[in-house]
Amino acid sequence: MNKVIVITGPTAVGKTKLSIEIAKRYNGEIINADAVQIYKYLNIGSAKVKEEEKDDIPHHLFDIKELDEEYTVYHYQQDCRRVIEDIQRRGKTPILVGGTGLYIRAALYDYYFTNEEQHDDYDSFATNKLYEELLKIDPHITIDPNNRRRLIRALRYYRENNSSINTNKTDKLLYDTIFIGLTTDRQILYERINKRVDQMLADGLLEEVKKFHSNNIRTKPLLNAIGYKEIYQYLDGNWTFEEAIAKIKQNSRHYAKRQYTFFRHQLPIVWFETDFLDFTNTIEDVNNYIFNSQY
């Protein structure tokens, strides 16, 4: 099969489980498309695939960076394309799995990104100040004013190219790609997100974060990623434990909404409703679509 398969969707809809089954059927290897799972040690809070779940399917771009290493969409674009081409050279099927839509689009479309390893003072700006600074130079930009990483990227892009990051768009795919999205009723999704957070706590999320906090590790992945930044607020004494957990759930729900917005506008996804009562139905529906898309 000379195609790339993408399996995406919001958190907690079954992407990992589906990807394993599809990889088995199409001689596939899985490529991480989640910005947090790039980093080592961030396991529970990122819902990273466990070794026993991999079922001997090769997985790529997981745990490739230390917590203090800079990693941007530019780096992901380079790494992911290299892995895709290596997998295809070996006659296997690359399967991108994750919910970071910008990573998926950057890897598969004819986007141009510059190396964002720059020394500027944007990290000292509040998010609303970043938005104000961006509007000064790019007043007509359409962008999420609360997406800090995107705001910084837009500021840097304008500074380097003297044009809006919104002009850096293309619908030209570099690979023959099948886009699969898993979805479910919004209320069911929110209930699953809440339960997933509870399960993360039962699996040891607090202990995972305490190890970093007790060693005074305050790198971007920990201070920006949902599940980690909220517990840091608790451990710093700014929130109660109950407040931190409520915030994790709330921020996860809000993130799912932003994911849907990106997917709807940026990727040609074919959506499948997840059957949580009998997941084999979901697997078969997706498999039939992929099989028929080969011809």
C-alpha positions in Angstrom: 0.0 0.0 0.0 1.7 3.2 -1.2 -0.3 5.6 0.9 0.0 7.4 4.2 -2.8 6.9 6.7 -3.7 9.5 9.3 -5.7 8.6 12.4 -6.7 11.7 14.3 -9.5 13.2 16.4 -9.9 14.7 19.9 -8.5 13.1 23.0 -10.1 10.0 24.4 -11.8 8.7 21.3 -9.8 5.5 20.7 -7.1 6.6 18.3 -4.3 4.4 19.8 -6.4 1.3 19.8 -7.6 1.8 16.2 -4.1 2.6 15.0 -2.7 -0.8 16.3 -5.4 -2.7 14.5 -5.0 -0.8 11.2 -1.2 -1.2 11.4 -1.7 -5.0 11.6 -3.8 -5.1 8.6 -1.8 -2.8 6.3 1.8 -3.7 7.3 2.0 -0.4 9.1 4.3 1.5 11.4 3.0 4.2 13.6 4.3 7.7 13.8 3.5 9.9 16.7 1.6 13.1 15.9 1.2 14.4 19.4 3.3 17.3 20.5 3.7 16.2 24.1 4.5 12.6 23.4 7.6 13.7 21.6 9.2 14.2 25.1 10.7 11.5 27.4 9.1 10.8 30.8 5.8 12.5 30.1 3.9 9.3 30.0 0.7 9.3 32.1 -0.3 12.9 31.5 0.1 12.6 27.8 -1.7 9.2 27.6 1.3 7.8 25.8 0.9 4.4 24.3 2.2 1.7 26.7 4.7 -0.9 25.7 2.2 -3.7 26.2 -0.3 -1.9 23.9 2.1 -1.7 21.0 1.6 -5.4 20.1 5.0 -5.5 18.3 4.1 -2.7 15.9 7.0 -0.3 15.4 6.4 3.2 16.8 8.3 6.3 15.8 8.9 9.8 17.2 7.9 8.9 20.7 10.3 9.8 23.6 12.9 11.4 21.2 13.6 14.6 23.2 14.7 15.5 26.7 12.5 17.9 28.7 14.9 20.8 28.3 15.3 20.4 24.5 13.6 22.8 22.1 11.3 21.2 19.7 9.0 23.0 17.2 6.8 22.3 14.3 9.8 22.9 12.1 11.7 20.0 13.7 8.6 17.8 13.6 8.2 18.5 9.9 11.8 17.4 9.2 11.6 14.4 11.4 8.2 13.1 10.3 9.0 13.4 6.6 12.2 11.5 7.1 10.4 8.7 8.9 7.6 8.5 6.4 10.0 8.1 3.5 12.0 5.5 5.4 8.9 3.5 6.1 7.8 3.7 2.5 11.2 2.7 1.2 10.9 -0.5 3.2 7.5 -1.2 1.6 5.5 -0.5 4.7 2.6 1.9 5.5 3.2 5.0 7.5 0.4 5.7 10.0 0.3 9.1 11.7 -1.6 9.0 14.9 -2.3 11.9 17.2 -4.3 15.0 17.8 -1.8 17.8 17.1 -3.3 19.1 13.8 -0.6 21.5 13.0 2.0 18.8 13.2 0.0 16.6 10.8 -0.5 19.4 8.3 3.1 20.5 8.5 4.4 17.0 7.8 2.0 16.2 4.9 1.5 19.5 3.1 3.8 21.7 1.1 4.3 24.1 4.0 7.5 26.1 4.5 8.8 26.5 8.1 11.9 28.2 9.2 14.0 27.0 12.1 12.5 28.7 15.1 15.4 28.3 17.4 15.7 32.0 18.2 16.7 34.1 21.1 14.0 36.6 21.8 12.1 37.8 24.8 8.6 36.5 23.9 8.6 34.1 26.8 8.4 37.0 29.2 5.2 38.3 27.5 1.7 37.5 28.9 -0.4 35.8 26.3 -2.7 38.8 25.8 0.4 41.0 25.3 1.6 38.6 22.6 -1.7 39.0 20.8 -1.5 42.8 21.0 2.0 42.8 19.6 1.0 40.5 16.7 -1.9 42.8 15.8 0.4 45.8 15.6 2.3 44.2 12.8 -0.3 41.9 11.3 -3.7 43.6 12.0 -5.8 41.3 9.8 -4.5 38.0 11.0 -7.0 35.3 12.0 -5.6 33.4 15.0 -6.6 32.0 18.4 -5.7 34.7 20.8 -5.3 32.2 23.6 -2.9 29.8 21.7 0.4 31.0 23.1 2.7 28.8 21.0 0.8 29.8 17.8 1.1 33.5 18.7 4.8 33.3 19.2 5.2 31.3 16.0 3.2 34.0 14.1 5.3 36.8 15.6 8.6 35.0 14.6 7.3 34.2 11.2 6.4 37.8 10.4 9.7 39.0 11.7 11.6 36.6 9.5 9.5 36.8 6.3 7.8 40.3 6.5 4.5 38.6 5.8 1.7 37.0 7.7 1.9 33.3 8.8 -1.6 33.0 7.3 0.0 33.3 3.8 2.0 30.2 4.6 -0.9 27.9 3.6 -1.2 25.4 0.8 -3.6 22.6 -0.1 -0.8 20.7 -2.0 -0.3 17.3 -0.4 3.2 15.8 -0.7 1.9 12.2 -0.1 -1.1 10.2 -1.2 -2.9 10.3 2.1 -6.1 8.8 3.7 -7.4 11.0 6.6 -9.4 9.2 9.2 -11.0 10.9 12.2 -12.7 9.4 15.2 -15.5 11.3 16.8 -18.4 10.9 19.2 -21.2 12.9 20.7 -19.9 16.0 22.5 -21.4 15.0 25.9 -20.0 11.5 25.7 -16.6 12.9 24.7 -16.6 15.2 27.7 -17.6 12.4 30.1 -14.8 10.2 28.7 -12.3 13.1 29.1 -13.3 13.5 32.7 -13.0 9.7 33.3 -9.6 9.6 31.6 -8.3 12.3 33.9 -9.5 10.3 36.9 -7.8 7.2 35.5 -4.6 9.2 35.0 -4.7 10.1 38.7 -5.2 6.5 39.6 -2.3 5.5 37.4 0.0 7.9 39.2 -0.2 11.3 37.4 0.5 13.2 40.6 3.6 11.2 41.4 4.8 11.6 37.9 4.6 15.4 38.1 6.0 15.5 41.6 9.3 14.0 40.4 9.8 16.9 38.1 8.6 19.5 40.5 10.8 18.3 43.4 13.8 18.6 41.1 12.8 22.2 40.1 12.4 21.2 36.4 10.4 24.0 34.8 10.7 23.5 31.1 8.2 24.4 28.5 6.6 21.0 28.1 5.9 20.8 31.8 4.6 24.4 32.1 2.5 24.3 28.9 1.1 20.8 28.6 -2.4 20.1 30.0 -2.2 17.8 33.0 1.3 19.0 34.0 0.8 22.8 34.2 -2.2 22.5 36.4 -0.6 20.2 38.9 2.4 22.5 39.0 0.0 25.2 40.1 -1.2 22.9 42.9 2.4 22.0 43.9 3.4 25.6 43.9 0.6 26.3 46.4 -1.5 28.4 44.0 -4.5 26.1 43.7 -6.0 23.3 45.8 -5.7 19.8 44.5 -9.4 19.8 43.7 -9.0 23.0 41.7 -6.1 21.6 39.7 -8.0 18.5 38.7 -11.1 20.5 37.8 -8.8 22.7 35.6 -7.2 19.7 33.9 -10.7 18.4 32.9 -11.8 21.9 31.8 -8.7 22.6 29.8 -8.9 19.1 28.2 -12.5 19.8 27.1 -11.6 23.2 25.7 -8.6 21.7 23.9 -10.9 19.1 22.3 -13.1 22.0 21.0 -10.1 23.7 19.5 -9.0 20.4 17.9 -12.4 20.1 16.2 -12.1 23.6 14.8 -8.7 23.0 13.3 -9.7 19.6 11.9 -12.8 21.1 10.2 -11.0 23.9 8.5 -7.5 22.4 7.8 -7.7 18.7 7.0 -10.0 16.7 4.7 -11.0 14.2 7.3 -13.5 11.4 6.8 -15.2 11.0 10.2 -16.2 7.8 11.9 -18.3 7.5 15.0 -16.6 5.5 17.7 -18.6 2.5 18.9 -17.4 2.3 22.5 -19.7 -0.7 23.2 -18.2 -2.8 20.4 -15.0 -1.2 19.1 -14.7 -3.9 16.5 -17.5 -2.2 14.6 -15.4 1.0 14.4 -12.3 -1.0 13.3 -14.3 -2.7 10.5 -15.9 0.5 9.3 -12.5 2.2 9.1 -10.8 -0.8 7.5 -13.5 -1.0 4.8 -13.0 2.6 4.0 -9.2 2.3 3.8 -9.5 -0.8 1.7 -11.8 0.8 -0.8 -9.7 4.0 -0.9 -6.8 2.0 -2.4 -8.5 1.7 -5.7 
